[in-house]
Amino acid sequence: MRESNISIKDKIRLLSEKPVSLKEYQIKGKESFLNDSFVLNKNIKNKEEIFYPLAHSTWDHKEHNAIIDQLYTGNLTMGEKVESFEKSFAEHFGVKYAIMVNSGSSANLLIAAALILLSKYDFKKGDEIIVPSLGWSTSYTPFTQYGIKLKFVDIDYQTLNIDSEKINNAISKKTKGVLAINILGNPSEFNKIKEICDKNKLLLIEDNCESLGAKYSKKYTGSFGVAASHSFFFSHHIQTIEGGMITTDDRDIFEYARSLRAHGWTRDSIEKKSINDTPIAKFRNSFNFILPGYNLRPNELNGVLGLTQLQKFPNFLKRRKENARIFKKLLGNQTYCSIQKCDEDSSWHGFSILLEGSLKDKRDHVIYELHQNGIETRPILTGNFLKNSVCSFMNYEISGILRNVEAVDRRGFFVGNSHINLENQLLRLTETINKFHKKIN
């Protein structure tokens, strides 16, 4: 059948079922335990029965009133509230510039675009960037969309972040950058990574979407690279409906990102005051486009929510760390699992669990038991990202053996963290896994 005659429904199905070509240095996964003697597809709980969800709303009357007040002003498209949030955000996290966009994914896109369009970085089509094999799809796709080749390396099994020891072996003559993704609130090893980048004249870029408020050597993540992305989606530390932020100390990246965010025009330039502001000059410069831009702007509701949430953020972070102490006490020394190692100051986006010992190959059963007890779970991001069929659209290479990310892919999952006390939820989590562990031993 010709492709033009295939329905869109069938096209999507074929893409989702497309076999992934696992290269010789990748480790193939075992068959799913869904096929064994346990029945795991009965008595599915409704959403209303979830006792321990992945995330909770951090809003109260302050956010509701802020939205209503902003609605009454009639100013809803991007304006002074967004700009005020940007300035407050930059000041809070110790960077010179912040540019708000409509998502963390858009932040990654504009970072890639700005670095490639700015000639001073000599970052161009055909160059390579070293990336961890555990990450989010839109951590990677912006680079491939601009013709940059991805070079995947393994992660550290304990921290889940890029293994800094693997970076050196992946560097080639075409390597221009390293992408550090701070996983689930945990800072990457920036001293080692920056040393490698400085020695080899490589750009360091951060995806900090899951790690707002984390610190490495008392410095906030999102301030180590030439630019960093942040996310304000519902399940993240700050919730603005949709929203993201770029942080940078580079004024050129700041200017380019502002232009790229809004059509590629000059209207949002911080240098606009130096341009002739006579009526005729304003008319001529109204639609003056200088870069191949997008429309990735947030709106004033996102901005006013960001301002409100930022005031609450210190308390959010304190509660997340208190929950983390309970989590580590309950599951940090169990023989049947290991948890994410965080030597630095993590902001604890969520709690990752890697099954070990007698539960090593029983993840499907554990997930089922947790579901039956009202506990929501997710994979640790995408697991081994190379197993996703989207990679057939990408120019990439794998450096070394992806042993650790493959183990995470087969044995890992995470549960949520929140700004509220989760002691009861974490107790049920532990009791459920303990009960199942005893059942099979």
N, C-alpha and C positions, 0 to 999 in steps of 0.2 A: 504494500500500500504506500502510495506517495505521501510524503510528510504533509503536503498541503491539504490532504484529505483526512488527516487525523485531527480529532477534536482537541481542544485545549485541555480538556480533562484528561484525555489519554496521553497527551504530551507531558503533562505534569507527572502522571503516574509513571511513565517510562523513564523520566529523569530521576524520580525518587528510587526506582528499582535498578537504575543503571549500576552495573558492577564496578566497584572501585579497584583499580589496578594497584595491588600492593606490591611495592618493589622489594627486591631480595633482602634489603636491610631493614625491612619492617617485619614486625612479628604478627602473625595472623591470630585473630581471636578464636576462642573455642565456641562451640555451638551454644546457643542460649539454653539455659536451664529451664526455660519455659516449656521445653519439650519432654521433661522427665515426668516422674510419677506424681508430682504435686499438681494440684489443680489451682491455677492462679487467676482465674477469670470469672469468679463468681462473687456475688454480694458486693458489687462496686458501690462505694459510698457517694452520696451527693455532696455538693460543695458545702451545703449548710452543716454537714456533719464534721467538717474539718476542725479538729481540736488544735492543731499546730500548723498554721499556714506558713507559706514561704515569707510573707510580708504583711505588715499592717499599715493602715493609713496613719500618717503622722500629723494629719490635719485636726484642727478643732475650730472653735469660733473665730480665732484670729485669722485663719486662712479664709474662712467663709466671709467674714466681714471685709477683708482686704479685697476679695474678688468683687463683692457687691459695691464697695466704695469706688473701685476702679471702673466698674460698669457705668456707674452714674456720671463719671467724668466724660464719658463718650470717647476717651482716648484708648483705643484697643490695639492698634497696630504698633509695631516696635517704636519705642520712644524713650522718654526720660526715665521710666521705671526700670527698663532693661539696662540702660546706661548706668543708673545708680547701683543696680545689683552687680554689674560688671566691676565697678570701682570698689564696692564693698568686698566682693569676692577676692579680687586681686590683693587688697590690703590684708584681708584675713589670712590668706595662704602665702603671703610673702613673695608675690611676683609683681612685675611691673605692669603687665597688661593682661586683661581677660576679655574674651569675645564670646558673648552668648549666642548659641545657635539652637535649632529646634530638636537636637538629639546628640547623644554622644557619638553616634555613628557619623553624623554630619560633621562633628568636630574632627574626627579622624580623616574624613574626606578633605576638609579644608586645610588641614595640616599637610597632607600629602600634596595637594595642589599648590599651596604656597611655597613649599620647599622646592618643588620642581620648576615652578614659574620664576622663582628668584634665581637669577643667573649666578649669584655669588656662592651658591651651594653646589653648583656643578652636579646636580642630581637629575639624571635624565633617563629617557627610555633606553632599556637595555642594561641599566645598572642593577645591582642586587641589594637587597636588605635582608639581614639575618633576623629571623622571627622565631618565637617559641612555638612548639607544635600544639600547645594548649592555649586557646584564645577564643575570641568571638569572631564570627564571620566578617563583620565590618571593621575588625581590627586589620584584616588583611586585604580585603577587596579594593579599598581606595588605591593602594599601591599598584595592584595588578591592572586596574582601570587606567592608570597612567603609564603602563608599560614597564613597570619595575618588576624584576624577577624576585620571587620569594625564596629564601633559603631557610628551610625548617631545621631546627635543632631540638634536641630532647630537653626535657625539664628536669629540675631537681625533684626527686621523689618526695622529699619531706616538705619543702616550701611550696611546691607546685609552680614556681616561677622559672623563667629561663635559666638553664644551667650555664653559669658564666664560664665554666671550664670548657664547655663545648663551643663557645663562640670563636676562640682562636683558630680551631681546626676548620671552621666554616668560611673564614675570610679568604677572598680571592682578589685578583686585580680589579674586578668589577664591583666589589663590595663598597657601598657608600654609607650604609647606616645599620643601626641595630634598633629593633623595636622591643622595648621592655614592657610587658603587660603585668601589672600588679594584680595578682589573682586573689579574689575574695578578701580584699582588705590588707593583703600581705605585701610589704615593700620588697622589691627586687634587691639584689646585692649591688647597690649602686657604686660603692667604692671600687670593686673589681671591674664592673662593667664600664665605668667612666675611665678607668685606667687603660682598659683595652681600646676604648674609643679614642682617647687622646693619643695613644701611641700610634694608632693606625689611621688617624685623622678621619674618623667615622662620626656621622651624625647619631646622636642618641635621641630617640623619640619615645615618649611615654604614653601608654594607654592606661589611664588612671580611673577609668569609669567605675570600677568596683571598689576603689580604695580611697575615697575622699576622707581626709583627716588622718590618714596613716602618716607615720614619720619614720625616716631613716636617719640615724645620727642626729636626732632632734630637728631635722628639716623635713618639711612636708613633701610627700610624694606629689608629683605633678610640677615640681620645680627643679628637677635634675636635668631633664633633657632640653633640647632646643625649643621644644613645644610639647604640650601634653593635652590629652582629652579627658573630659569628665562627663558623667551622665547624671541626670536628675529624673530618671524614670521611676515609676511607682515603687519598685522593689529596692531602690537605692537609698543612700543616706539622706539625701534631700529630694523631695518630691515636688515637681512643678507641673504636673500633668504630663507634659513632654518637655524636654529641654536638655541642653548640654552646654559645655563651656570649653574654650581653648584657653590655655594659659601659656605665656611666653615672656621672656625678657627682651626679645628681639623686636625692635620697633618696626622693622620691615615686614616681619611675619604678621605683626599686628595690623599694619596697614593693608597688606595683601588679603588677609583673612576677612577684614571688614568689607573690602570691596567684593571679594568672591562670595561672601554671604548674601549680598544683595545685588544680583545681576551682573556684577563686574563693573559697576559704575563708580564715579568719583564722589557721589553725593555724601557718602559717609566718611570721607577722608578727614583725619584729624588736622590735615594741612589746608582744609577748605577755606579757612579764614584768610589765608595768604593769597587766595585767588580773588581777582577783581570781583567785587560784589555789587556792581552797578546792575540795574534792572536788565540791561541787554546781556551782560556777562552771565547773570544768573539764568536767563532764558537759554542761552547757548550751552551752558553747562548742565542743564537739567537732566538731559539724557546723553551724558558723555561716558562711553564705555571703554575701559582700558584693559580689562582682563576677561577671560572666558569663564564667567561666573555662573552662579546658581541662584535660587531663591530659597535660602535655608534659615530665614529669619524666625526668631521667636516672636511672641506678642507681649503686650503689656501685662496681661494676666500672668503669663509665665514669669515675667520680671518681678511683679509685686509678690507673687508666691515665693520666689527665690529670696527676696528681702526678708520676708516673714520667717521662712524656714532657716535662713542663715542665723537669725537671732536665737533659734532653738537648738541649733546644731551642737553646741558644746554639751548640752544635756543629753541629746540623742547619742552622742559618742560615748559619754560616761556610762549610760545604761547598756550599750552594746558591749562595752568592755566588762561590765559586771556580769552580763550573761555569759561572756566568754570564760570568765573564771569558773562559773558553774559547769559549763560544758567541759572544760579541761579537767576539772576535778572528777567528773562522772566518767569520762571516756578516755582520759589521757593515758591511763595505765592498764587498759584492757588488753588481753592477749588476742582477742578476736578482731581488733581493729587498730589502726593508727590514725592520728589526726594531724592536720596541717601544722608544721613547725613554724613558729613566729618568734624569731629572736629579736626583732625590732618592734616598734610600736604599731601594731596592726589596728586597723579601724573595723575589723571583723564584719565584713559584708554578710557572710554566712559561715556555716560550720561544715567543713568537708570531712568525710569519713572514708577511709580505705579499709576494706575488709581483709582480714588476715587469718592465718591458721585454718581452723575447720570451717570458717565462713568465707574463705578466700574465693571459692567458686560458687557461692550461694547468693549473689547479689539480688537476683530476681525474686528469690524467696523472701529476703529481708525487706525489699521494697514492697512486696505484697503485704507482708505482716504489718509494716508501718502504715501502709494505706488503710488497712482494715482497722487500725487503731487511730485513724484520723490525723495522721502525720503526713504532710505533703513533702515530696522529695523531688529533686531534679538531678540530672547528670552534672558532673563538674564541668561547667561550660559545655564544650562540644566533645570532650574526651580527646581522642586522637583526631585532630581536625582533618588529617589526610584521608580519613575514611568517608568524608562527605563527597558526594558526586559533583558538587560545585567545583571541585578541584580540576575537573576536566576542562574548565574554562580558564584556568590559571596557568601562568608560566611559573613553574616552581622546581625546586630541587631539594632533596633531603640529604643532610649532612650527618653521617654516622647512623647509629642504631637508635630507634625511638623506643627503647625498652621501658623507660619510666612512664611516659605518657600512655603507652599501651596498657600498662598495669592500671593506671588511673582510669583508662577507658573501660576496662573490664570489671574493675573492683570498686570504683569510686562512686560516691554520690554526695550531695550536700543537702542540708536543711537550713531553714532561714534563721536570721537574727533580726532583732527589732529594737525599737526605742522603749519597749515595755518589758516588765519582768517576765522572763520565760522559764522560771525555775520549774513550774509544774509541767510545762511542755517538755523540757529537757529530761525531767524525771521519767515521764512516760516513754520518751524516746529510748532511754537507757533500759528501762524495764522491759520494753518490747523486744529489743535486740537480745537482752539477757535471757529472756524466756525462750526465744527461738534457739539461741545457742545451746541451752540446756536440753531442749527438745531433740536435737540431732546428735547429742553427745551422750 
